[in-house]
Amino acid sequence: MTLVTDPAAPRIAIVGATGAVGSTLIELLEERALRHRELHLVASSRSAGRLIPVGGRPYEVQALEDFDFGLVDLAFFSAGTGVSAEWVPGAVAKGALVIDNTNAFRMDPGTPLVVPQVNFRTLDEPPESGIIANPNCSTIPLVRVLQPVERRWGVRQAVVSTYQAASGQGHHGVEELLEGSELALRDPDAELPAERFRPPLAFNVVPFIDVLQDSGFTLEEEKMVRESRKILDLAHLDVTTTCVRVPVVNCHSAAVWIEADAPVDRDELIALLSAQPEVTVHDAENRAAFPTPLEAGHPDHVHVGRVRVSPHNPRGFWLWLVSDNLRVGAALNAVQIAEYVLGRGFLAGGTR
Ligand SMILES: NC(=O)c1ccc[n+]([C@@H]2O[C@H](COP(=O)([O-])OP(=O)(O)OC[C@H]3O[C@@H](n4cnc5c(N)ncnc54)[C@H](OP(=O)(O)O)[C@@H]3O)[C@@H](O)[C@H]2O)c1
């Protein structure tokens, strides 16, 4: 992260700075040397006063209720949907452009839902609402492979099963998985902690993420469907999902069946996906023939493996996807949005 005095550089706030996504945002802003004039770290009153080093300097965490959004040009929110619903409108009213990582505004018609590699054009104009929404962590890798397939062959249907890591439930989710695993190893009959994950996640596989909807699907499953349709601008895209939590610390995976409108050639499919920005295809010829959460490779890429065209249906094929949910699925996408809007001059001193 590069602190500068240039008045054109933005003043930035990170709300949820002590969380899993917030701390990854800080990491990425440092790694990518994002130029800024001021940085404000914001969290709940529980963390107020805590010092977090950024770029070699200590920053004091401020309580959200005491923070004045009039002090910043750009605010990243990753402190939960309820917090965003309550505080983002006030931040926008004070003049901040908000990049929101939660579910609060994703389907709002005046708020673009953006994956820069897929639909950056939705940012050609500043957002009507003053908010840019970051999609769900499993939607992002999915649309990054669906879009090129849709453009080349058309997508008749996509069937997705996710294998989602504990870090999708933040720092506390990871702590609960590790604590539960230790307890279970010591005593197989021990009662395991089940606050973030119910039933407990240690040594388990749980086909239920978020809350049940009237449709019988969970909210996580419905989010993937409606967000994919909005991002790809395909209102009737036939995509259906089962979202599953697995006892993995970080990196979400997904098994994706896609039925195209026309026969698919495997070599062409691999070449097409390999040509997408920040997508790595692991093919059988390579030593790392398939990605896993522990050994995927570049943390900023969507990793694709197990590419199989069905011998029974030449229009249908399987992909295995792995990506870092905290980076690709959340913080990196948000930072790439910020880099794009800063380049377009949407912030104070720009067109806003
Ligand atoms: N984890 C992922 O893979 C992922 C991916 C995409 C989107 N998201 C979304 O990002 C958001 C944060 O997720 P996370 O995984 O980073 O969670 P987390 O590790 O639990 O962090 C939550 C953050 O929000 C802050 N916070 C909680 N309640 C607050 C309040 N009332 N006022 C102000 N700050 C408050 C916490 O501050 P304290 O430390 O002070 O409690 C902490 O900084 C969620 O909406 C989540 O759905 C997460």
The ligand as an SDF file (V2000), in Angstrom:
LIG
                    3D

 48 52  0  0  0  0  0  0  0  0999 V2000
  -15.3580  -15.1750    4.3070 N   0  0  0  0  0  0  0  0  0  0  0  0
  -15.6130  -15.2130    3.0180 C   0  0  0  0  0  0  0  0  0  0  0  0
  -15.1200  -16.0830    2.2560 O   0  0  0  0  0  0  0  0  0  0  0  0
  -16.5150  -14.1840    2.4050 C   0  0  0  0  0  0  0  0  0  0  0  0
  -16.5890  -14.1200    1.0250 C   0  0  0  0  0  0  0  0  0  0  0  0
  -17.4250  -13.1770    0.4310 C   0  0  0  0  0  0  0  0  0  0  0  0
  -18.1470  -12.3180    1.2270 C   0  0  0  0  0  0  0  0  0  0  0  0
  -18.0530  -12.4220    2.5820 N   0  0  0  0  0  0  0  0  0  0  0  0
  -18.8550  -11.4940    3.3820 C   0  0  0  0  0  0  0  0  0  0  0  0
  -17.9870  -10.5680    4.0270 O   0  0  0  0  0  0  0  0  0  0  0  0
  -18.5150  -10.2080    5.3070 C   0  0  0  0  0  0  0  0  0  0  0  0
  -17.4530  -10.4360    6.3740 C   0  0  0  0  0  0  0  0  0  0  0  0
  -17.0730  -11.7780    6.3720 O   0  0  0  0  0  0  0  0  0  0  0  0
  -15.7910  -12.3130    7.1320 P   0  0  0  0  0  0  0  0  0  0  0  0
  -15.6470  -13.7060    6.6610 O   0  0  0  0  0  0  0  0  0  0  0  0
  -14.6500  -11.3660    7.0150 O   0  0  0  0  0  0  0  0  0  0  0  0
  -16.3140  -12.3180    8.6660 O   0  0  0  0  0  0  0  0  0  0  0  0
  -15.4880  -12.1940   10.0310 P   0  0  0  0  0  0  0  0  0  0  0  0
  -14.1450  -12.7900    9.9440 O   0  0  0  0  0  0  0  0  0  0  0  0
  -16.4220  -12.7160   11.0660 O   0  0  0  0  0  0  0  0  0  0  0  0
  -15.3140  -10.6150   10.2220 O   0  0  0  0  0  0  0  0  0  0  0  0
  -16.3940   -9.7720   10.4870 C   0  0  0  0  0  0  0  0  0  0  0  0
  -15.9070   -8.3440   10.5610 C   0  0  0  0  0  0  0  0  0  0  0  0
  -17.0460   -7.4970   10.7280 O   0  0  0  0  0  0  0  0  0  0  0  0
  -16.9030   -6.7300   11.9130 C   0  0  0  0  0  0  0  0  0  0  0  0
  -18.2050   -6.5340   12.5390 N   0  0  0  0  0  0  0  0  0  0  0  0
  -19.0750   -7.4830   12.9440 C   0  0  0  0  0  0  0  0  0  0  0  0
  -20.1770   -6.9020   13.4810 N   0  0  0  0  0  0  0  0  0  0  0  0
  -19.9790   -5.5640   13.3950 C   0  0  0  0  0  0  0  0  0  0  0  0
  -20.7380   -4.4310   13.7940 C   0  0  0  0  0  0  0  0  0  0  0  0
  -21.9470   -4.5490   14.3650 N   0  0  0  0  0  0  0  0  0  0  0  0
  -20.2230   -3.1920   13.5520 N   0  0  0  0  0  0  0  0  0  0  0  0
  -19.0160   -3.0570   12.9770 C   0  0  0  0  0  0  0  0  0  0  0  0
  -18.2380   -4.0960   12.5890 N   0  0  0  0  0  0  0  0  0  0  0  0
  -18.7240   -5.3280   12.7980 C   0  0  0  0  0  0  0  0  0  0  0  0
  -15.9870   -7.5600   12.8040 C   0  0  0  0  0  0  0  0  0  0  0  0
  -15.3980   -6.7020   13.7590 O   0  0  0  0  0  0  0  0  0  0  0  0
  -14.9540   -7.2430   15.2230 P   0  0  0  0  0  0  0  0  0  0  0  0
  -13.6610   -7.9720   14.9960 O   0  0  0  0  0  0  0  0  0  0  0  0
  -14.8050   -6.0030   15.9910 O   0  0  0  0  0  0  0  0  0  0  0  0
  -16.0440   -8.1550   15.7110 O   0  0  0  0  0  0  0  0  0  0  0  0
  -14.9970   -8.0690   11.7580 C   0  0  0  0  0  0  0  0  0  0  0  0
  -14.0920   -7.0480   11.4210 O   0  0  0  0  0  0  0  0  0  0  0  0
  -19.7860  -11.0490    5.4820 C   0  0  0  0  0  0  0  0  0  0  0  0
  -20.8940  -10.2820    5.1070 O   0  0  0  0  0  0  0  0  0  0  0  0
  -19.5840  -12.1860    4.5300 C   0  0  0  0  0  0  0  0  0  0  0  0
  -20.8090  -12.7290    4.0630 O   0  0  0  0  0  0  0  0  0  0  0  0
  -17.2490  -13.3110    3.1980 C   0  0  0  0  0  0  0  0  0  0  0  0
  1  2  1  0
  2  3  2  0
  2  4  1  0
  4  5  1  0
  4 48  2  0
  5  6  2  0
  6  7  1  0
  7  8  2  0
  8  9  1  0
  8 48  1  0
  9 10  1  0
  9 46  1  0
 10 11  1  0
 11 12  1  0
 11 44  1  0
 12 13  1  0
 13 14  1  0
 14 15  2  0
 14 16  1  0
 14 17  1  0
 17 18  1  0
 18 19  2  0
 18 20  1  0
 18 21  1  0
 21 22  1  0
 22 23  1  0
 23 24  1  0
 23 42  1  0
 24 25  1  0
 25 26  1  0
 25 36  1  0
 26 27  1  0
 26 35  1  0
 27 28  2  0
 28 29  1  0
 29 30  1  0
 29 35  2  0
 30 31  1  0
 30 32  2  0
 32 33  1  0
 33 34  2  0
 34 35  1  0
 36 37  1  0
 36 42  1  0
 37 38  1  0
 38 39  2  0
 38 40  1  0
 38 41  1  0
 42 43  1  0
 44 45  1  0
 44 46  1  0
 46 47  1  0
M  CHG  2   8   1  16  -1
M  END
$$$$
